[in-house]
Amino acid sequence: MSKALGSRLLQWFGRMSYTWYLWHWPIVGMAAVINWDMGVVGRLVWSGVALVLAVLTHRFVETPWREGTGIKRSPQVVTAVAFGASIVAALLAHGAMVMAERRAASPGSASVRDGA
């Protein structure tokens, strides 16, 4: 059992797990708002997208900051990037909420919500 848990693949998933978790919930949640009936395959596809984003975030954000190379950026650049990312996240969340409200108000949405 310990040999299986020590495999490279499982260690890699362990390194990616928290970042994947942080990407997974908002992405799959917004996808569910946009498409109520995406099913298991849809959730798996969006989870795969979240995994790709987690790998990129781990490589280009977490690792440089952990090794100290990310800290050398100017405070103005870090502030601008953080502000821009916050604006994008707020716009995406607002768009998802507007879409959900429109879908809930449309006549055909009741059958999806009721499971019919």
C-alpha positions in Angstrom: 0.0 0.0 0.0 2.8 2.5 0.9 4.5 1.7 -2.4 1.3 2.7 -4.3 1.0 5.9 -2.3 4.6 6.7 -3.1 4.1 6.6 -6.8 5.1 9.7 -8.8 1.6 10.2 -10.2 0.0 10.3 -6.7 2.7 12.6 -5.4 2.1 14.9 -8.4 -1.7 14.9 -7.7 -0.8 15.7 -4.0 1.2 18.7 -5.1 -1.6 19.9 -7.4 -4.5 19.1 -5.1 -4.9 22.4 -3.2 -4.5 24.5 -6.3 -6.8 22.3 -8.2 -9.4 22.6 -5.4 -9.2 26.4 -5.5 -9.8 26.4 -9.3 -12.3 23.6 -9.3 -15.1 25.0 -7.2 -15.5 28.4 -9.0 -15.1 26.9 -12.5 -17.4 24.0 -12.1 -19.9 26.1 -10.1 -20.1 28.8 -12.8 -20.3 26.1 -15.5 -23.3 24.6 -13.6 -25.0 28.0 -13.6 -24.4 28.5 -17.3 -25.5 24.9 -18.2 -27.8 23.3 -15.6 -27.9 19.9 -17.3 -24.2 19.4 -18.2 -24.1 16.0 -16.6 -21.1 14.0 -15.4 -19.1 14.3 -18.6 -19.5 18.1 -18.5 -18.3 18.2 -14.9 -15.3 16.1 -15.8 -14.4 18.3 -18.7 -14.6 21.4 -16.5 -12.6 19.7 -13.8 -10.0 18.9 -16.4 -9.9 22.6 -17.3 -9.5 23.4 -13.6 -6.6 20.9 -13.5 -4.8 22.6 -16.4 -5.3 26.0 -14.7 -3.9 24.5 -11.5 -0.8 23.2 -13.2 -0.2 26.6 -14.8 -0.8 28.4 -11.6 1.6 26.1 -9.7 4.3 26.5 -12.4 4.1 30.2 -13.0 2.7 31.6 -9.6 3.3 29.3 -6.7 6.8 27.9 -7.6 8.4 31.3 -8.4 7.0 32.9 -5.2 8.1 29.9 -3.1 11.6 30.0 -4.6 11.8 33.8 -4.1 11.9 34.8 -7.8 8.3 36.1 -7.7 9.0 38.5 -4.9 11.5 40.5 -7.0 8.7 42.1 -9.1 7.9 45.7 -8.4 5.0 46.4 -6.0 3.2 48.4 -8.7 3.2 45.4 -11.1 1.9 43.1 -8.4 -0.8 45.6 -7.4 -1.9 46.1 -11.0 -2.0 42.3 -11.7 -4.0 41.7 -8.5 -6.4 44.5 -9.3 -6.9 43.3 -12.9 -7.5 39.7 -11.7 -10.0 41.0 -9.2 -11.9 42.9 -11.8 -12.0 39.9 -14.2 -13.3 37.6 -11.4 -16.0 40.1 -10.4 -17.1 40.5 -14.0 -17.2 36.7 -14.5 -19.2 36.3 -11.3 -21.6 39.1 -12.3 -22.1 37.6 -15.8 -22.8 34.2 -14.3 -25.4 35.7 -11.9 -27.1 37.6 -14.7 -27.2 34.4 -16.8 -28.7 32.5 -13.9 -31.3 35.1 -13.2 -32.3 35.2 -16.9 -32.5 31.4 -17.0 -34.6 31.3 -13.9 -37.0 33.9 -15.3 -37.4 32.1 -18.6 -40.4 29.8 -19.0 -38.5 26.7 -20.0 -36.2 26.8 -17.0 -38.8 25.3 -14.6 -38.6 21.9 -16.2 -34.8 21.8 -15.7 -35.1 22.8 -12.0 -37.9 20.4 -11.3 -36.1 17.5 -12.9 -38.8 16.9 -15.5 
